[in-house]
Amino acid sequence: RFISNVIELSGTTLEYQFAIADPVAGNCSGATFVFVGPDGTAATRFATGSALPLSDDGAGFENPGQCVRYRTYLTSNDPSYAPVFEDITINYSP
């Protein structure tokens, strides 16, 4: 599960994708990261804090896993305004 603190002005949005992987030889630097949204595919993005999809098939996105990365997509309809991403909390509970 993740929770983020953001400021979304009118006409702006923040979306997220997550990649969770198993370490390679005890190290996350060699892990392969596959970013997914709520349906477990790269075609979707999270719009709000949510539970992360479960997948433990040994390939691609893995949850549970020890190595985590995330992407934040900031969008605005007006070049004078942008959403503000303050922080994110990822709760890991095996």
C-alpha positions in Angstrom: 0.0 0.0 0.0 1.2 3.5 -0.6 0.0 7.0 0.5 1.2 10.2 -1.1 1.0 13.8 0.0 0.3 16.1 -2.9 -1.2 19.4 -3.9 -3.4 19.2 -7.0 -4.5 22.5 -8.3 -7.5 22.7 -10.7 -6.5 21.2 -14.1 -3.5 19.3 -12.7 -3.1 15.6 -11.9 -0.5 13.2 -10.3 -0.4 9.6 -11.2 2.0 6.8 -10.2 3.4 3.5 -11.3 5.4 1.1 -9.2 8.1 -1.5 -9.8 8.9 -4.2 -7.2 11.5 -6.8 -7.8 13.5 -9.5 -6.1 17.2 -8.8 -5.5 19.8 -10.4 -7.7 22.7 -11.9 -5.6 21.4 -9.9 -2.6 21.6 -6.6 -4.5 18.8 -4.4 -6.0 21.2 -2.8 -8.5 21.0 -5.9 -10.7 17.2 -6.3 -10.4 14.9 -5.9 -13.4 12.2 -3.4 -12.7 8.8 -3.5 -14.5 6.5 -0.6 -13.8 2.8 -1.3 -13.4 -0.5 0.4 -12.4 -3.4 -0.9 -10.4 -4.3 -3.8 -12.8 -0.7 -5.1 -12.8 0.1 -3.9 -16.3 2.1 -1.0 -17.7 -1.0 0.4 -19.4 -2.5 1.8 -16.2 -1.5 4.3 -13.5 -2.6 4.8 -9.9 -4.5 8.1 -9.3 -4.6 7.9 -5.5 -3.0 5.9 -2.7 -3.9 2.3 -3.0 -2.9 -1.3 -2.3 -0.3 -2.5 -4.8 -1.1 -5.6 -6.9 0.2 -8.9 -5.8 2.3 -11.0 -8.1 4.9 -13.7 -7.1 5.4 -15.6 -10.4 9.2 -15.0 -10.5 9.1 -12.7 -13.6 8.6 -9.0 -14.1 6.7 -7.2 -11.4 7.0 -9.0 -8.1 5.0 -8.2 -4.9 6.1 -9.1 -2.4 9.7 -8.1 -3.2 12.6 -6.3 -1.6 13.5 -3.7 -4.3 11.1 -0.9 -5.0 11.0 2.0 -7.4 8.2 4.4 -8.4 7.4 6.9 -11.1 5.4 10.0 -10.6 3.6 11.5 -13.6 2.7 15.2 -13.2 0.2 16.7 -15.7 -1.2 20.2 -16.1 -3.7 21.8 -18.6 -2.1 25.2 -17.9 1.7 25.9 -18.2 1.4 28.4 -15.3 0.4 25.7 -12.8 1.8 22.3 -11.8 0.8 19.7 -9.2 3.1 19.5 -6.2 4.4 16.1 -5.1 5.5 16.4 -1.5 6.3 12.8 -0.3 5.2 9.2 -0.5 5.0 6.4 2.1 5.1 2.8 1.0 3.9 0.4 3.7 5.5 -3.1 3.4 3.9 -5.8 5.4 4.7 -9.4 4.4 
